[in-house]
Amino acid sequence: MRLTLQQKKIRIMAKMKHFTLEELTKSQVAARLKIDNTPPEEARKQLVALVTAVLDPLREAWGGPVTVT
């Protein structure tokens, strides 16, 4: 069974507590130049791994928002 993009986003969001894929891939340059900044499947997996292993625990330890730029 192939998942739709929306289903993939829902699965990703279920793993990340404090961050969204949209916030991690937001780019003013990409928006200005009308570049699709949607990461491929492998990059999405790596972003989820980064968030679950590093960024979510960091935010919880810090006790407040962490801004990724």
Contacts in CASP RR format, 6 or more apart in sequence:
PFRMAT RR
TARGET T0000
AUTHOR 0000-0000-0000
METHOD contacts of the structure
MODEL  1
MRLTLQQKKIRIMAKMKHFTLEELTKSQVAARLKIDNTPPEEARKQLVAL
VTAVLDPLREAWGGPVTVT
3 11 0 8 1.000
8 41 0 8 1.000
8 44 0 8 1.000
9 21 0 8 1.000
12 21 0 8 1.000
12 44 0 8 1.000
12 48 0 8 1.000
13 20 0 8 1.000
13 21 0 8 1.000
15 48 0 8 1.000
15 51 0 8 1.000
15 52 0 8 1.000
16 48 0 8 1.000
16 51 0 8 1.000
16 52 0 8 1.000
16 56 0 8 1.000
17 56 0 8 1.000
17 59 0 8 1.000
18 51 0 8 1.000
18 55 0 8 1.000
18 56 0 8 1.000
18 59 0 8 1.000
18 60 0 8 1.000
18 65 0 8 1.000
18 66 0 8 1.000
19 51 0 8 1.000
19 55 0 8 1.000
19 56 0 8 1.000
19 68 0 8 1.000
21 39 0 8 1.000
21 44 0 8 1.000
21 47 0 8 1.000
23 68 0 8 1.000
24 47 0 8 1.000
24 51 0 8 1.000
24 68 0 8 1.000
25 37 0 8 1.000
25 38 0 8 1.000
25 39 0 8 1.000
25 47 0 8 1.000
26 37 0 8 1.000
27 35 0 8 1.000
27 37 0 8 1.000
29 35 0 8 1.000
30 36 0 8 1.000
30 37 0 8 1.000
39 47 0 8 1.000
55 66 0 8 1.000
55 68 0 8 1.000
58 66 0 8 1.000
59 65 0 8 1.000
59 66 0 8 1.000
END
